[in-house]
Structures are given as C-alpha cells and as structure tokens.
Amino acid sequence: MTRVVTRADRSRDLVAMLVLLAGAALYAYAWYGMHNLATKQLVIPKGVPAMRYFDTYWQMFRVAKVLF
C-alpha cells in the first residue's frame, strides 16, 4: 500500500535526523574528551579532580547512546 508523503512526514524525518546527528556529535565529543583525559592532553586546573571531568564525559556518553 502506498500513500502520498506529507509535509508532516518530512518534518518528522528531519527531526529524527537532527536527533541522530546530535547524538553522534555528543558521542564524538565525549569520546575525544575521555581520550584527551586519558592521554593527559587535557589541562585540568589545580585542585579539581580528574574524576570530575571523566564523570562529565561519561554522562555525555550515556546521553549520546540514548540519542544515537
């Protein structure tokens, strides 16, 4: 069964694609952040534990998995 594709269908497709791209971008940002943290390329201010940064990137990673 075929039907005409409506403007609402295209709008839903666009929103789904944007959510997917946002998830992929967040995943990549979190991965690079954790990578830079592990290779000590990330400058961490004195007195701030590295685990705080790791936890932030980990939470970004978890949100990205839901979106992606």
Backbone bond lengths (Angstrom), bond angles and torsions (degrees), N, CA, C in turn:
res aa  C-N    CA-C-N  psi(-1)  N-CA   C-N-CA  omega(-1)  CA-C   N-CA-C  phi
1 M - - - 1.437 - - 1.521 108.56 -
2 T 1.279 117.46 129.22 1.457 121.58 178.94 1.520 109.65 -118.04
3 R 1.305 114.53 153.17 1.454 119.41 176.71 1.515 108.08 -144.67
4 V 1.288 115.22 167.09 1.457 121.58 179.73 1.529 108.60 -73.30
5 V 1.328 115.56 135.54 1.460 120.39 177.69 1.527 107.77 -79.34
6 T 1.319 115.00 124.00 1.459 119.98 -176.72 1.529 111.13 -91.71
7 R 1.316 114.31 169.97 1.462 120.37 177.71 1.530 111.01 -64.38
8 A 1.314 117.12 -35.58 1.468 121.43 178.03 1.527 110.65 -64.03
9 D 1.335 117.23 -37.82 1.467 120.79 176.94 1.520 110.67 -61.54
10 R 1.312 116.10 -44.48 1.472 120.77 179.02 1.525 111.12 -65.92
11 S 1.322 116.87 -36.66 1.467 120.55 178.45 1.526 110.76 -65.28
12 R 1.331 116.77 -42.59 1.463 120.36 176.98 1.527 110.82 -63.56
13 D 1.311 117.05 -39.52 1.465 120.63 177.34 1.532 110.57 -61.97
14 L 1.322 116.78 -42.33 1.454 121.04 179.59 1.525 111.55 -64.09
15 V 1.320 116.49 -44.46 1.465 120.29 179.11 1.528 110.28 -63.02
16 A 1.325 117.10 -42.47 1.468 120.76 178.54 1.523 110.66 -62.31
17 M 1.328 117.23 -41.01 1.459 120.75 179.50 1.526 111.20 -66.31
18 L 1.328 117.04 -39.37 1.469 120.24 178.55 1.525 111.87 -66.35
19 V 1.327 117.39 -38.96 1.461 120.99 177.06 1.527 110.02 -64.98
20 L 1.316 116.74 -41.53 1.464 121.09 178.43 1.529 110.76 -63.43
21 L 1.316 117.25 -44.21 1.464 120.78 178.76 1.529 111.78 -66.02
22 A 1.320 116.71 -37.95 1.467 120.09 177.12 1.524 110.61 -63.78
23 G 1.321 116.99 -40.79 1.455 120.81 177.45 1.518 111.96 -63.77
24 A 1.332 116.65 -42.73 1.464 120.58 179.25 1.525 110.98 -65.27
25 A 1.329 117.18 -40.73 1.463 120.68 179.41 1.529 110.93 -66.45
26 L 1.317 117.18 -42.03 1.461 120.74 178.34 1.521 111.20 -65.39
27 Y 1.310 117.18 -39.32 1.464 122.30 177.39 1.529 110.30 -61.01
28 A 1.335 116.52 -46.90 1.463 120.74 -179.63 1.528 110.83 -64.54
29 Y 1.329 117.37 -42.03 1.466 120.97 179.09 1.530 111.12 -62.36
30 A 1.320 116.72 -43.16 1.462 120.49 179.34 1.526 110.49 -66.78
31 W 1.325 117.31 -39.77 1.469 120.40 -179.94 1.520 110.72 -63.87
32 Y 1.333 116.88 -46.91 1.463 119.93 179.16 1.526 111.08 -64.88
33 G 1.309 117.76 -36.73 1.461 120.60 177.56 1.518 111.89 -63.60
34 M 1.337 117.17 -45.82 1.466 120.15 177.96 1.523 111.07 -66.92
35 H 1.333 116.83 -36.45 1.466 120.50 177.86 1.529 110.30 -63.54
36 N 1.325 116.67 -46.36 1.464 120.32 179.07 1.523 111.61 -65.85
37 L 1.307 116.99 -32.76 1.457 120.82 176.93 1.533 110.22 -67.88
38 A 1.322 117.13 -41.36 1.466 121.27 -178.71 1.525 112.16 -70.70
39 T 1.325 117.28 -33.82 1.469 120.46 -178.92 1.523 112.34 -92.82
40 K 1.321 115.95 8.55 1.471 123.58 177.27 1.530 112.30 59.71
41 Q 1.319 117.54 33.07 1.458 121.77 175.46 1.522 111.55 -93.73
42 L 1.320 116.48 -7.77 1.462 121.59 -179.95 1.522 108.67 -93.91
43 V 1.309 116.44 127.47 1.462 120.78 179.95 1.524 108.27 -83.22
44 I 1.327 114.85 119.10 1.468 120.90 -179.36 1.522 107.81 -108.87
45 P 1.325 117.71 128.09 1.472 119.59 178.66 1.523 111.45 -60.73
46 K 1.317 115.14 148.66 1.467 119.79 178.98 1.517 110.59 -62.14
47 G 1.302 116.36 138.09 1.452 121.59 178.31 1.519 113.99 90.24
48 V 1.337 117.69 -5.65 1.458 121.00 178.54 1.535 107.88 -105.71
49 P 1.324 117.87 122.01 1.473 118.91 -178.78 1.532 111.87 -69.10
50 A 1.322 115.59 144.22 1.464 121.19 179.40 1.527 110.51 -64.82
51 M 1.317 116.96 -27.10 1.470 120.34 -179.81 1.524 111.12 -62.04
52 R 1.305 117.46 -29.91 1.470 121.16 177.75 1.527 109.82 -63.28
53 Y 1.325 116.65 -43.34 1.459 120.55 177.20 1.520 111.09 -66.73
54 F 1.340 115.55 -43.68 1.454 118.95 179.51 1.521 111.42 -60.11
55 D 1.319 116.79 -43.21 1.458 120.82 -179.68 1.528 111.28 -62.17
56 T 1.335 116.91 -38.86 1.465 120.81 177.86 1.528 110.46 -63.06
57 Y 1.336 116.44 -46.71 1.459 119.61 178.92 1.526 111.33 -66.07
58 W 1.319 117.31 -34.79 1.471 120.72 179.02 1.531 110.72 -65.61
59 Q 1.325 116.63 -41.20 1.462 119.95 178.03 1.530 110.67 -65.47
60 M 1.337 117.24 -39.14 1.467 120.57 175.68 1.522 110.41 -61.20
61 F 1.321 116.30 -41.83 1.456 122.16 178.93 1.524 110.84 -60.73
62 R 1.326 116.78 -43.24 1.470 120.39 -179.15 1.519 111.67 -66.26
63 V 1.331 117.18 -40.15 1.478 120.81 177.36 1.527 109.73 -65.69
64 A 1.323 116.22 -40.17 1.468 120.25 -179.51 1.531 111.22 -63.84
65 K 1.337 116.81 -37.31 1.470 119.20 177.77 1.516 111.53 -63.30
66 V 1.315 117.09 -34.76 1.458 120.43 178.60 1.528 109.90 -68.34
67 L 1.342 116.25 -42.51 1.467 120.12 -179.02 1.521 112.73 -75.08
68 F 1.325 114.90 -34.81 1.467 120.10 -174.72 1.504 108.48 -92.38
